[in-house]
Amino acid sequence: MMAVTPRLDLVERRRLVQEATARVSVATAHAAADLAGADGVPLPGLARLIGPGCSLTLVPRSGTVLRATQAPDGRWDVSEIAAYPVMVRLPEAAVDPALRSEFTALARASLPPEPDAATRQSRALKEQLKARIEVLDSIERDLRAPVSKNED
């Protein structure tokens, strides 16, 4: 017997897709930041790394970042993205003392709120980073190795 999806499910799914992909546009970067609520954390230094016409606001309770970009019409288009991809995109912020506190807030928001789970995830991420460093070290060794010439 074949399962039939009721029409209402299709209508509801379309509504959810439209809601999820709808363009959110506000008049100012400040209005975009206000969407984060009272606990929103402005990330102006990290936004400067991305470029002009960008505003970033951390939403700690959801582990997301509101990214607002200025559209040609002067309005600000707002999207919500997970904190972790923003952190990965801006690795240079971790070594810049002026951006360290913003980067730290972003990194903490990307981890689970519960300390034990956050610690486990942090350790897993550090292992991934160690593996990347090992790959880069290997490439450097290969680049420094003397080139052998085959003589015929």
C-alpha positions in Angstrom: 0.0 0.0 0.0 1.4 3.4 -1.0 1.5 6.3 1.5 -0.1 9.4 0.3 1.1 12.8 1.5 -1.8 15.0 2.3 -2.0 18.3 0.4 -1.8 20.2 3.7 1.7 18.8 4.3 2.8 20.1 0.9 1.3 23.5 1.6 3.0 23.6 5.0 6.3 22.5 3.6 6.1 25.3 0.9 5.3 27.8 3.6 8.3 26.7 5.7 10.6 26.9 2.7 9.4 30.3 1.8 9.8 31.5 5.4 13.3 30.1 5.6 14.4 31.7 2.3 12.6 35.0 2.6 14.7 38.1 2.3 15.0 40.0 5.5 15.8 43.6 4.8 16.0 46.5 7.3 16.8 50.2 6.9 20.1 50.4 8.9 22.9 48.2 10.2 21.8 49.2 13.7 18.3 47.8 12.9 19.9 44.6 11.7 21.9 44.3 15.0 18.7 44.9 17.0 17.3 41.7 15.5 19.7 39.8 17.7 17.9 41.0 20.8 19.2 42.3 24.1 22.0 39.8 24.4 23.3 40.4 20.9 27.1 41.1 20.8 28.3 43.4 18.0 31.4 42.2 16.2 32.6 45.3 14.4 36.2 44.2 14.1 35.4 40.9 12.5 32.9 42.6 10.2 35.8 44.9 9.0 37.8 41.8 8.0 34.9 40.7 5.8 34.8 44.1 4.1 32.9 47.4 3.9 29.1 47.3 4.0 29.1 44.4 6.4 27.8 44.2 9.9 28.1 41.1 12.2 26.2 40.6 15.4 26.6 37.4 17.6 23.4 35.8 18.9 24.9 33.8 21.8 21.7 32.0 22.8 21.4 30.4 19.4 25.1 30.1 18.5 24.5 32.1 15.3 25.6 35.4 13.8 23.4 37.9 12.0 25.2 39.1 9.0 23.9 42.3 7.4 25.2 43.5 4.1 24.3 46.8 2.5 22.3 46.4 -0.7 22.6 48.8 -3.7 19.3 50.4 -2.6 20.9 51.4 0.7 18.9 48.9 2.8 20.6 46.1 4.8 20.0 42.5 3.9 20.2 40.2 6.9 21.0 36.5 7.1 21.5 34.3 10.1 24.4 31.8 9.9 26.1 29.5 12.4 28.9 31.0 14.4 31.4 28.2 13.5 31.7 28.9 9.7 32.2 32.6 10.5 35.0 31.7 12.9 36.6 29.4 10.3 36.4 32.1 7.6 38.3 34.6 9.8 41.2 32.6 11.3 43.5 35.7 11.3 41.3 37.3 14.0 42.5 34.7 16.5 46.1 36.1 16.4 45.1 39.8 16.3 45.1 41.2 19.9 42.5 43.8 18.9 40.1 41.1 17.7 40.8 38.5 20.3 37.8 39.2 22.5 35.4 39.2 19.5 36.9 35.9 18.2 36.7 34.3 21.6 33.0 35.2 21.9 32.4 33.8 18.5 34.3 30.6 19.3 32.5 30.1 22.6 29.1 30.6 20.9 30.0 27.9 18.4 30.3 25.3 21.2 27.4 23.7 23.1 26.3 25.6 26.2 26.8 22.7 28.5 30.5 22.7 29.8 31.2 18.9 29.4 29.8 18.9 25.8 31.7 22.1 25.0 34.9 20.6 26.3 34.4 17.4 24.2 33.7 19.4 21.1 36.6 21.8 21.8 39.0 18.8 22.0 37.7 17.3 18.8 38.2 20.7 17.0 41.7 20.9 18.4 42.5 17.4 17.0 41.3 18.5 13.6 43.5 21.6 13.8 46.5 19.5 14.8 45.9 17.3 11.8 45.8 20.4 9.5 49.0 21.6 11.0 50.7 18.2 10.4 49.6 18.4 6.8 51.1 21.9 6.4 54.3 20.8 8.2 54.6 17.9 5.8 54.1 20.2 2.8 56.8 22.6 4.1 59.2 19.7 4.5 58.5 18.6 1.0 59.1 22.1 -0.3 62.4 22.4 1.5 63.7 19.0 0.4 66.5 19.1 -2.1 65.3 18.4 -5.6 67.0 15.3 -7.0 68.1 15.4 -10.6 68.0 12.3 -12.6 71.1 12.0 -14.6 71.0 9.9 -17.7 
